[in-house]
Amino acid sequence: MELKLPQMHPHLVDYHCHLDLYADYELAFAQCCREQVETLTVTTTPRAWERNKELASHCTSIRVALGLHPQLVEEGHDDMALFERLLPDARYVGEVGLDASPRYYKSFHTQQKVFQHILCCCAEHGDKIISIHAVRATRDVLAAIETYLPSNNGKAVLHWFTGSKAEAKKAVDLGCYFSVNREMLKSDLRREIVTSLPIERILTETDGPFTMIGNRPSKPSDIITTLTDLAALLAIDLSVLRSQISINLRNLETECTSIRLGKV
């Protein structure tokens, strides 16, 4: 694949990470800021959002997302009132979504109600970028996005996509982006799906600290390993891919700014 892009020196992009879940989370924020990794740090509960915002307040490269993780919905779905109260001040939303794995399936109906309500709230505001979890629930997540989040009312980024090639195509048609991590590139099936994605819709992520580099949790600057593997898979020069990912991030965030200003 041959791409010609303008000369630039882009920062690395980690568009799904849990900085507040590292053992030394204050250090994790400080390192990320010092290394200037363009990072979306997601939260699992809205109760964590304000502290995360405080830790990121002096760092322009860290974006803090307001989350309500589907795995925590059963024990904390009453946090929705707090989520709604904070949402006007949050440009980024995540981690939210659906999880139909055996451990969490008992709460799936509640998860669906919460996720649908989150999408409706985001669509009402019209300018949110949403990092979405879908485990054994890609079809349901896409149906919810199609119904409750028109592409001119917000943007969805599918984190660690595990759906089928047909579902990937549907997600592309719905205007979704995809954040790709290194684990996704270890399976032949996932690699095939990643190669089917439009390159202009791909972002990179670590999902740290839930992925590992050797015997330690991965951190945002480790995204260079994902970029290296992804460049090899797509047969693209590493520097060109790094520029493309940076452009994709800029385009995604510009699209949502245009939505907010009523230009879309």
Sine and cosine of phi, psi and omega as CSV:
sin_phi,cos_phi,sin_psi,cos_psi,sin_omega,cos_omega
0.00,0.00,0.79,-0.62,-0.07,-1.00
-0.93,-0.38,0.84,-0.54,0.03,-1.00
-0.83,-0.55,0.63,-0.78,0.08,-1.00
-0.88,-0.48,0.90,-0.43,-0.07,-1.00
-0.83,-0.56,0.40,-0.91,0.04,-1.00
-0.90,0.44,0.47,-0.88,0.04,-1.00
-0.91,0.42,0.76,-0.64,0.02,-1.00
-0.35,-0.94,0.25,-0.97,0.03,-1.00
-0.85,-0.53,0.98,0.21,-0.14,-0.99
-0.96,0.27,0.48,-0.88,0.16,-0.99
-0.96,0.26,0.34,-0.94,0.16,-0.99
-0.93,0.36,0.43,-0.90,-0.02,-1.00
-0.82,-0.57,0.85,-0.52,0.13,-0.99
-0.86,-0.51,0.99,-0.13,-0.17,-0.98
-0.99,-0.12,0.35,0.94,0.19,-0.98
-0.25,-0.97,0.96,-0.27,-0.02,-1.00
-0.51,-0.86,0.43,-0.90,0.01,-1.00
-0.91,-0.41,0.97,0.24,-0.07,-1.00
-0.87,0.50,-0.52,0.86,-0.06,-1.00
-0.98,0.18,-0.03,1.00,-0.01,-1.00
-0.96,-0.28,0.08,1.00,0.14,-0.99
-0.96,0.27,0.44,-0.90,-0.03,-1.00
-0.83,0.56,-0.69,0.72,0.09,-1.00
-0.92,-0.39,0.99,0.11,-0.15,-0.99
-0.94,0.33,-0.51,0.86,0.04,-1.00
-0.91,0.42,-0.64,0.77,0.07,-1.00
-0.90,0.43,-0.64,0.77,0.01,-1.00
-0.87,0.50,-0.69,0.72,0.06,-1.00
-0.89,0.46,-0.71,0.70,-0.06,-1.00
-0.90,0.44,-0.68,0.73,0.01,-1.00
-0.90,0.44,-0.69,0.72,-0.01,-1.00
-0.87,0.50,-0.68,0.73,0.01,-1.00
-0.92,0.40,-0.70,0.72,-0.02,-1.00
-0.89,0.45,-0.61,0.79,-0.03,-1.00
-1.00,0.09,-0.08,1.00,0.06,-1.00
0.82,0.57,0.68,0.74,0.11,-0.99
-0.99,0.12,0.81,-0.59,0.03,-1.00
-0.95,0.31,0.98,-0.21,-0.22,-0.98
-0.86,-0.51,0.72,-0.70,0.23,-0.97
-0.98,-0.18,0.95,-0.31,0.06,-1.00
-1.00,-0.09,0.89,-0.46,-0.05,-1.00
-1.00,-0.03,0.36,-0.93,0.07,-1.00
-0.87,-0.49,0.38,-0.93,-0.03,-1.00
-0.98,-0.18,-0.24,0.97,0.03,-1.00
-0.56,-0.83,0.59,-0.81,0.02,-1.00
-0.89,0.45,-0.30,0.95,0.02,-1.00
-0.92,0.39,-0.32,0.95,-0.02,-1.00
-1.00,0.00,-0.21,0.98,-0.20,-0.98
-0.91,0.42,-0.72,0.70,-0.09,-1.00
-0.91,0.41,-0.63,0.77,0.05,-1.00
-0.91,0.42,-0.65,0.76,0.07,-1.00
-0.88,0.47,-0.68,0.74,0.04,-1.00
-0.87,0.49,-0.65,0.76,0.02,-1.00
-0.88,0.47,-0.72,0.70,-0.03,-1.00
-0.91,0.41,-0.47,0.88,-0.04,-1.00
-0.99,-0.13,0.04,1.00,-0.19,-0.98
-0.89,0.46,-0.44,0.90,-0.04,-1.00
-0.96,-0.27,0.30,0.95,-0.07,-1.00
-0.77,-0.64,0.93,-0.38,-0.06,-1.00
-0.96,0.28,-0.27,0.96,-0.05,-1.00
-1.00,0.07,-0.20,0.98,-0.03,-1.00
-0.98,-0.22,0.82,-0.58,0.08,-1.00
-0.95,-0.31,0.72,-0.70,-0.04,-1.00
-0.95,-0.31,0.82,-0.58,-0.02,-1.00
-0.98,-0.20,0.61,-0.79,0.03,-1.00
-1.00,0.04,0.89,-0.46,-0.14,-0.99
-0.84,-0.54,0.30,-0.95,0.20,-0.98
-0.51,-0.86,1.00,-0.03,-0.18,-0.98
-0.92,0.40,0.69,-0.73,-0.01,-1.00
-0.86,0.50,-0.48,0.88,0.01,-1.00
-0.94,0.34,-0.28,0.96,0.00,-1.00
-0.96,-0.27,0.01,1.00,-0.10,-1.00
-0.87,0.50,-0.68,0.74,-0.07,-1.00
-0.87,0.50,-0.64,0.77,-0.05,-1.00
-1.00,-0.02,-0.22,0.98,-0.07,-1.00
-0.62,-0.78,0.48,0.88,-0.04,-1.00
-0.92,0.39,-0.28,0.96,0.06,-1.00
-0.96,0.29,-0.08,1.00,0.09,-1.00
-0.96,0.27,-0.04,1.00,-0.03,-1.00
-0.87,0.50,-0.59,0.81,0.01,-1.00
-0.89,0.45,-0.67,0.74,0.05,-1.00
-0.92,0.40,-0.66,0.75,0.04,-1.00
-0.82,0.57,-0.76,0.66,-0.02,-1.00
-0.89,0.45,-0.60,0.80,-0.03,-1.00
-0.92,0.38,-0.58,0.82,-0.04,-1.00
-1.00,0.08,-0.37,0.93,-0.16,-0.99
-0.83,0.56,-0.63,0.78,-0.01,-1.00
-0.84,0.54,-0.45,0.90,-0.02,-1.00
-0.99,-0.11,0.05,1.00,-0.06,-1.00
-0.93,-0.36,0.90,-0.43,0.08,-1.00
-0.97,0.23,-0.50,0.87,-0.08,-1.00
-0.93,-0.36,0.61,-0.79,-0.01,-1.00
-0.79,-0.62,0.70,-0.71,0.03,-1.00
0.43,-0.90,0.50,-0.86,0.18,0.98
-1.00,-0.08,0.77,-0.64,0.07,-1.00
-0.74,-0.67,0.16,-0.99,0.04,-1.00
0.60,-0.80,-0.52,-0.85,-0.06,-1.00
-0.70,-0.72,0.58,-0.81,0.03,-1.00
-0.67,-0.74,0.95,-0.32,-0.02,-1.00
-0.97,-0.25,0.35,0.94,0.07,-1.00
-0.92,0.38,0.38,-0.92,-0.12,-0.99
-0.79,0.62,-0.63,0.78,-0.06,-1.00
-0.91,0.42,-0.48,0.87,-0.12,-0.99
-0.90,-0.43,0.05,1.00,-0.10,-0.99
-0.90,0.44,-0.48,0.88,-0.03,-1.00
-0.88,0.47,-0.41,0.91,0.00,-1.00
-0.99,-0.16,0.19,0.98,-0.17,-0.99
-0.88,0.47,-0.65,0.76,0.00,-1.00
-0.89,0.46,-0.68,0.74,0.05,-1.00
-0.91,0.42,-0.67,0.75,0.06,-1.00
-0.83,0.56,-0.70,0.71,-0.02,-1.00
-0.87,0.49,-0.70,0.71,0.00,-1.00
-0.89,0.45,-0.69,0.73,-0.01,-1.00
-0.91,0.41,-0.72,0.69,-0.03,-1.00
-0.89,0.46,-0.70,0.71,0.03,-1.00
-0.87,0.50,-0.66,0.75,0.00,-1.00
-0.92,0.40,-0.64,0.77,0.05,-1.00
-0.87,0.49,-0.72,0.69,0.01,-1.00
-0.89,0.47,-0.65,0.76,0.02,-1.00
-0.89,0.46,-0.69,0.72,0.03,-1.00
-0.89,0.45,-0.68,0.73,0.01,-1.00
-0.90,0.43,-0.67,0.74,0.01,-1.00
-0.90,0.44,-0.58,0.82,0.02,-1.00
-0.90,0.44,-0.65,0.76,0.06,-1.00
-0.96,0.29,-0.62,0.79,0.20,-0.98
1.00,0.06,-0.01,1.00,-0.10,-0.99
-0.68,-0.73,0.45,0.89,-0.09,-1.00
-1.00,-0.08,0.58,-0.82,0.17,-0.99
-0.96,-0.27,0.82,-0.57,-0.22,-0.97
-0.86,-0.51,0.86,-0.51,0.05,-1.00
-1.00,-0.03,0.87,-0.49,-0.25,-0.97
-0.88,-0.47,0.76,-0.65,0.05,-1.00
-1.00,-0.05,0.73,-0.68,0.08,-1.00
-0.58,-0.82,0.97,-0.26,0.05,-1.00
-0.91,-0.42,0.88,-0.48,-0.07,-1.00
0.79,0.61,0.54,0.84,-0.10,-1.00
-0.50,-0.86,0.39,0.92,-0.07,-1.00
-0.87,0.50,-0.69,0.72,-0.01,-1.00
-0.86,0.51,-0.69,0.72,-0.01,-1.00
-0.93,0.38,-0.63,0.78,0.04,-1.00
-0.89,0.45,-0.71,0.70,-0.01,-1.00
-0.91,0.42,-0.62,0.78,0.05,-1.00
-0.89,0.46,-0.64,0.77,0.02,-1.00
-0.92,0.39,-0.68,0.73,0.04,-1.00
-0.87,0.49,-0.72,0.69,-0.02,-1.00
-0.87,0.49,-0.62,0.78,-0.07,-1.00
-0.99,0.14,-0.65,0.76,-0.21,-0.98
-0.93,-0.38,-0.15,0.99,-0.03,-1.00
-0.69,-0.72,0.98,0.20,0.10,-1.00
-0.83,0.56,0.55,-0.84,-0.12,-0.99
-0.90,0.44,-0.33,0.95,0.06,-1.00
-1.00,-0.04,0.22,0.97,0.05,-1.00
-0.83,-0.56,0.32,0.95,-0.02,-1.00
0.58,-0.81,0.18,-0.98,-0.04,-1.00
-0.78,-0.63,0.72,-0.69,0.02,-1.00
-0.98,-0.21,0.70,-0.71,0.13,-0.99
-0.89,-0.45,0.90,-0.44,-0.04,-1.00
-1.00,0.10,0.93,-0.38,-0.04,-1.00
-0.99,0.11,0.76,-0.65,0.08,-1.00
0.76,0.65,0.87,0.48,-0.10,-0.99
-0.89,0.46,0.78,-0.63,0.00,-1.00
-0.81,-0.59,0.26,0.97,0.01,-1.00
-0.98,0.19,-0.10,-0.99,0.00,-1.00
-1.00,0.10,0.12,-0.99,0.04,-1.00
-0.91,0.42,-0.62,0.79,0.04,-1.00
-0.90,0.44,-0.63,0.78,0.03,-1.00
-0.94,0.35,-0.56,0.83,0.08,-1.00
-0.89,0.46,-0.67,0.75,0.02,-1.00
-0.90,0.44,-0.66,0.75,0.02,-1.00
-0.89,0.46,-0.66,0.75,0.02,-1.00
-0.89,0.46,-0.66,0.75,0.06,-1.00
-0.87,0.50,-0.70,0.72,0.00,-1.00
-0.89,0.46,-0.48,0.88,0.02,-1.00
-0.99,0.12,-0.05,1.00,0.04,-1.00
1.00,0.00,0.23,0.97,-0.05,-1.00
-0.96,0.26,0.46,-0.89,0.23,-0.97
-0.97,-0.23,0.20,-0.98,-0.03,-1.00
-0.74,-0.68,0.79,-0.61,0.12,-0.99
-0.99,-0.17,0.87,-0.50,-0.16,-0.99
-0.97,-0.26,0.75,-0.66,0.07,-1.00
-0.91,-0.41,0.13,-0.99,-0.10,-0.99
-0.91,0.43,-0.56,0.83,0.00,-1.00
-0.88,0.48,-0.54,0.84,0.00,-1.00
-0.92,0.40,-0.33,0.94,-0.08,-1.00
-1.00,-0.08,0.10,0.99,-0.02,-1.00
-1.00,-0.06,-0.23,0.97,-0.02,-1.00
-0.96,-0.27,0.71,-0.71,0.03,-1.00
-0.86,0.52,-0.66,0.75,0.00,-1.00
-0.89,0.45,-0.73,0.68,-0.01,-1.00
-0.91,0.42,-0.63,0.78,0.02,-1.00
-0.88,0.48,-0.66,0.75,0.02,-1.00
-0.89,0.46,-0.66,0.76,0.01,-1.00
-0.92,0.38,-0.67,0.74,0.02,-1.00
-0.87,0.50,-0.65,0.76,0.00,-1.00
-0.93,0.37,-0.32,0.95,0.01,-1.00
-0.99,0.11,-0.19,0.98,-0.06,-1.00
-0.98,0.19,0.59,-0.80,0.13,-0.99
-0.88,0.47,0.77,-0.64,-0.10,-0.99
-0.88,0.47,-0.44,0.90,-0.02,-1.00
-0.97,0.24,-0.05,1.00,0.05,-1.00
-0.95,-0.30,0.10,1.00,-0.08,-1.00
-0.99,-0.11,0.74,-0.67,0.21,-0.98
-0.86,-0.50,0.15,-0.99,0.02,-1.00
-0.89,-0.46,0.45,-0.89,0.00,-1.00
-0.52,-0.86,0.37,-0.93,0.16,-0.99
-0.97,-0.24,-0.53,0.85,-0.22,-0.97
0.84,0.54,0.47,0.88,0.09,-1.00
-0.90,0.44,0.52,-0.86,0.08,1.00
-1.00,-0.03,0.38,0.92,-0.06,-1.00
-1.00,0.01,0.02,1.00,0.16,-0.99
-0.85,-0.52,0.33,-0.94,-0.14,-0.99
-0.85,-0.53,0.53,-0.85,0.24,-0.97
-0.89,-0.46,0.95,-0.30,-0.12,-0.99
0.89,0.45,-0.85,-0.53,-0.05,-1.00
-0.95,-0.30,0.33,0.95,0.02,-1.00
-0.77,-0.64,0.40,-0.92,0.07,-1.00
-0.89,0.46,0.63,-0.78,0.05,-1.00
-0.94,0.35,0.46,-0.89,0.02,-1.00
-0.81,-0.59,0.24,-0.97,-0.11,-0.99
-0.79,0.61,-0.65,0.76,-0.02,-1.00
-0.92,0.40,-0.30,0.95,0.06,-1.00
-0.94,0.33,-0.08,1.00,0.01,-1.00
-0.87,0.49,-0.31,0.95,0.05,-1.00
-0.87,0.49,-0.51,0.86,0.03,-1.00
-0.93,0.36,-0.61,0.79,0.06,-1.00
-0.91,0.40,-0.69,0.72,0.03,-1.00
-0.86,0.51,-0.67,0.75,-0.01,-1.00
-0.89,0.46,-0.72,0.69,0.01,-1.00
-0.92,0.40,-0.64,0.77,-0.02,-1.00
-0.93,0.37,-0.63,0.78,0.04,-1.00
-0.89,0.46,-0.65,0.76,0.04,-1.00
-0.90,0.43,-0.68,0.74,-0.01,-1.00
-0.89,0.46,-0.68,0.73,-0.07,-1.00
-1.00,0.02,-0.03,1.00,-0.02,-1.00
0.84,0.54,0.75,0.66,0.01,-1.00
-0.83,-0.55,0.59,-0.80,0.10,-0.99
-0.86,0.51,0.66,-0.75,-0.07,-1.00
-0.85,0.53,-0.68,0.73,-0.03,-1.00
-0.92,0.39,-0.57,0.82,0.04,-1.00
-0.93,0.37,-0.69,0.73,0.03,-1.00
-0.90,0.44,-0.66,0.75,0.01,-1.00
-0.86,0.51,-0.66,0.75,0.06,-1.00
-0.91,0.42,-0.65,0.76,-0.01,-1.00
-0.89,0.45,-0.68,0.73,0.01,-1.00
-0.88,0.47,-0.65,0.76,0.03,-1.00
-0.90,0.44,-0.66,0.75,0.06,-1.00
-0.90,0.44,-0.66,0.75,0.02,-1.00
-0.86,0.50,-0.69,0.73,0.02,-1.00
-0.88,0.48,-0.72,0.69,0.01,-1.00
-0.87,0.49,-0.69,0.73,-0.01,-1.00
-0.90,0.43,-0.68,0.73,0.03,-1.00
-0.85,0.53,-0.75,0.66,-0.08,-1.00
-0.96,0.28,-0.48,0.88,0.09,-1.00
-0.93,0.36,-0.65,0.76,0.04,-1.00
-0.84,0.54,-0.69,0.73,-0.03,-1.00
-0.95,0.30,-0.52,0.85,0.11,-0.99
-0.91,0.42,-0.65,0.76,0.02,-1.00
-0.90,0.44,-0.62,0.78,0.07,-1.00
-0.86,0.51,-0.73,0.69,-0.05,-1.00
-0.89,0.46,-0.58,0.82,-0.04,-1.00
-1.00,0.04,0.02,1.00,0.05,-1.00
0.97,0.26,0.46,0.89,-0.03,-1.00
-0.99,-0.17,0.04,1.00,0.01,-1.00
-0.91,-0.42,0.00,0.00,0.00,0.00
